Amino acid sequence: MSVNPELVGRTFPPAQPYLVGREKVREFSRAVFATNPIHHEPDAARAAGYADVVAPPTFAVVVQEATLAQLLAEPDAGIDFSRVVHGEQSFTYDRPIVAGDELTATLTVTSVKTLGGNAMVTAESTMDDATGEHVVTATSTLVVRGDDA
């Protein structure tokens, strides 16, 4: 089955809100070798003007995962997860993510292209805080390998 081109423009329901925990930020920071004290120490983060520890920029993928799971589980998407390779990732921030944020993410498929027998699906996950203010948009391109790939 090929990827359904009618996915373009589809917006999925918001994922369950994700409460950003201090320990999750610290764990992620260690995993990506983010050594700046604002990622680990609340006092350093407060001294830098933040309410709590600051997540590294790529932390948004943790929140985005729930929205991508919706896409991958969509029955009419035509996406075989065993053939998916992560192709590209980018982030557009209005402000950093900090511990204590409650983020709600909503995914919209922005592009489906076929290249050399493979499909490339691009989707944007917009993340808003509990007040409804935009925090970050995470954009992912998934490559769905064709039968010959």
C-alpha distance (Angstrom), angle and dihedral (degrees) to the residues before:
residue distance angle dihedral
M1 . . .
S2 3.79 . .
V3 3.78 125.4 .
N4 3.78 112.1 -83.1
P5 3.84 108.6 -111.8
E6 3.82 88.9 -157.6
L7 3.81 87.7 75.1
V8 3.81 88.4 83.5
G9 3.78 109.0 108.9
R10 3.81 94.2 13.5
T11 3.79 113.8 138.1
F12 3.77 117.9 -161.5
P13 3.81 124.4 -146.0
P14 3.81 114.3 -87.3
A15 3.80 113.8 -85.1
Q16 3.78 119.3 -120.2
P17 3.82 111.0 -75.2
Y18 3.80 114.1 -91.3
L19 3.80 117.2 -141.8
V20 3.80 108.1 -148.5
G21 3.79 108.0 -134.9
R22 3.77 126.2 -155.2
E23 3.80 92.7 -129.0
K24 3.81 91.9 49.0
V25 3.81 89.1 53.8
R26 3.81 90.8 48.6
E27 3.83 92.5 47.6
F28 3.79 92.3 48.4
S29 3.80 90.9 46.1
R30 3.79 91.2 53.9
A31 3.81 90.9 47.0
V32 3.82 92.7 54.6
F33 3.83 94.6 38.2
A34 3.82 93.6 -115.1
T35 3.79 99.4 162.9
N36 3.80 101.9 172.7
P37 3.83 107.1 122.0
I38 3.84 91.4 -127.6
H39 3.82 87.3 72.3
H40 3.82 93.3 54.6
E41 3.80 111.9 22.1
P42 3.83 122.7 60.2
D43 3.82 91.5 -156.1
A44 3.81 91.6 54.8
A45 3.81 90.5 47.4
R46 3.82 91.9 49.4
A47 3.81 90.6 47.9
A48 3.81 87.0 54.8
G49 3.81 91.1 52.1
Y50 3.81 101.8 -96.8
A51 3.80 128.4 123.0
D52 3.82 93.3 -130.0
V53 3.80 141.5 -18.5
V54 3.80 114.4 -30.1
A55 3.79 120.9 -127.2
P56 3.81 117.8 -129.1
P57 3.82 111.6 -106.7
T58 3.80 94.2 -102.9
F59 3.83 92.3 56.3
A60 3.81 87.7 92.1
V61 3.83 88.3 79.7
V62 3.81 88.0 70.5
V63 3.80 89.8 61.1
Q64 3.80 93.4 37.8
E65 3.82 92.0 57.1
A66 3.81 92.5 79.4
T67 3.79 92.0 55.2
L68 3.79 93.5 47.7
A69 3.82 88.5 50.4
Q70 3.81 87.8 58.8
L71 3.79 90.7 53.8
L72 3.79 93.9 46.4
A73 3.82 91.4 49.0
E74 3.81 94.2 49.1
P75 3.83 105.2 118.9
D76 3.81 96.4 -146.0
A77 3.82 95.8 43.5
G78 3.79 94.6 91.1
I79 3.81 91.6 -142.2
D80 3.80 115.6 144.3
F81 3.81 103.2 -159.3
S82 3.80 91.4 -153.8
R83 3.82 87.1 65.8
V84 3.82 97.5 46.8
V85 3.79 122.9 113.7
H86 3.79 121.5 179.9
G87 3.79 105.3 -116.9
E88 3.79 108.6 177.3
Q89 3.81 141.1 -6.3
S90 3.80 132.9 -167.7
F91 3.79 138.1 166.3
T92 3.79 133.7 -149.8
Y93 3.80 112.3 -164.3
D94 3.79 132.4 -163.3
R95 3.80 89.0 -178.2
P96 3.81 137.8 -13.5
I97 3.79 122.2 -85.1
V98 3.81 112.2 -111.6
A99 3.78 132.9 -172.0
G100 3.79 108.8 -87.0
D101 3.80 94.9 39.0
E102 3.78 115.0 130.2
L103 3.79 105.3 -151.3
T104 3.78 127.8 -166.4
A105 3.80 115.5 -163.2
T106 3.80 127.8 -158.4
L107 3.80 122.7 -171.1
T108 3.80 126.7 -146.5
V109 3.80 123.0 -178.0
T110 3.81 106.7 -131.6
S111 3.80 102.9 176.5
V112 3.79 144.1 13.1
K113 3.81 115.7 -173.2
T114 3.77 133.1 170.7
L115 3.80 116.9 -141.3
G116 3.78 123.8 173.1
G117 3.78 94.2 -22.4
N118 3.80 93.0 -48.0
A119 3.79 126.7 103.7
M120 3.78 122.6 -135.5
V121 3.79 115.1 -156.1
T122 3.80 117.4 -168.9
A123 3.79 119.5 -166.0
E124 3.79 134.5 175.4
S125 3.78 122.5 -145.7
T126 3.79 111.0 -161.5
M127 3.79 114.7 -159.2
D128 3.77 123.2 -157.9
D129 3.79 128.8 -176.8
A130 3.81 125.5 -123.9
T131 3.82 90.9 -84.1
G132 3.81 91.1 55.6
E133 3.80 94.4 -107.6
H134 3.80 116.8 142.2
V135 3.81 113.0 -112.0
V136 3.81 105.9 169.8
T137 3.79 144.0 -15.6
A138 3.80 115.8 -144.4
T139 3.79 114.7 -159.8
S140 3.80 119.7 -162.4
T141 3.76 131.9 -176.8
L142 3.78 114.5 -157.3
V143 3.78 119.5 -163.9
V144 3.79 112.9 -147.0
R145 3.78 105.9 -160.4
G146 3.77 116.5 -133.6
D147 3.78 124.7 -126.1
D148 3.81 92.1 -89.7
A149 3.82 95.6 46.2
